[in-house]
Amino acid sequence: MPFTPEQQQSLLAQKGVGKTILQRLQQMGLDDTAKLAAADVDDILQQGAALTGSTCWKNSPQARAAIAAAVEWAKAQN
């Protein structure tokens, strides 16, 4: 089940997570807490790099921190 509006706002409140990160997660099919909680940070970063055509997803400490925060948030929701 896709994120509820309340979940979206809660996720966006996580450090480093903005609307673009949320949009990319949704494009990857990681649009509910169970899927996101089960996801691997490295896999998400690889997919993000492939999706955007930019290596910054794989190489950026900020991107890694934001995705890790999103995954931890999802784990706390379940």
C-alpha positions in Angstrom: 0.0 0.0 0.0 1.5 3.4 -1.0 2.6 5.8 1.7 -0.2 7.7 3.2 0.0 11.5 3.2 0.9 11.3 6.9 3.7 8.8 6.2 5.0 11.0 3.4 5.2 14.0 5.8 6.8 11.9 8.5 9.4 10.6 6.0 10.1 14.0 4.6 10.9 15.1 8.2 13.8 12.7 8.3 17.2 14.4 8.0 18.3 14.5 4.4 15.1 13.2 2.9 13.4 15.6 0.6 10.8 15.5 -2.1 13.2 14.2 -4.8 14.3 11.3 -2.6 10.7 10.5 -1.9 9.9 10.6 -5.6 12.9 8.4 -6.5 11.9 5.8 -3.9 8.4 5.8 -5.3 9.8 5.4 -8.9 11.7 2.3 -7.6 8.6 0.8 -6.2 9.7 1.4 -2.6 6.5 3.2 -1.9 5.3 1.5 1.3 6.9 1.0 4.7 7.3 -2.8 4.4 9.1 -2.7 1.1 11.3 0.2 2.2 12.1 -1.5 5.5 13.2 -4.7 3.7 15.3 -2.8 1.1 19.1 -2.7 1.2 20.7 0.8 1.2 23.4 -0.1 -1.3 20.8 -1.6 -3.7 18.7 1.6 -3.4 21.7 3.7 -4.2 22.6 1.6 -7.2 19.0 1.8 -8.5 19.0 5.6 -7.9 22.2 6.0 -9.9 20.8 3.9 -12.8 17.5 5.8 -12.7 19.1 9.2 -12.8 22.1 8.4 -14.9 24.2 10.0 -12.2 26.9 8.4 -10.0 26.3 10.9 -7.2 23.7 8.5 -5.8 26.3 5.9 -5.2 29.2 8.2 -4.3 27.5 10.9 -2.1 27.7 10.5 1.7 24.6 12.7 1.8 22.7 10.4 -0.4 23.8 7.4 1.6 22.8 9.1 4.8 19.4 10.1 3.5 18.6 6.6 2.2 19.8 5.0 5.4 17.5 7.4 7.4 14.6 6.5 5.1 15.2 2.8 5.6 15.5 3.2 9.4 12.3 5.3 9.4 10.5 2.5 7.6 11.7 -0.1 10.0 10.4 2.0 12.9 7.0 2.2 11.2 6.5 -1.6 11.1 
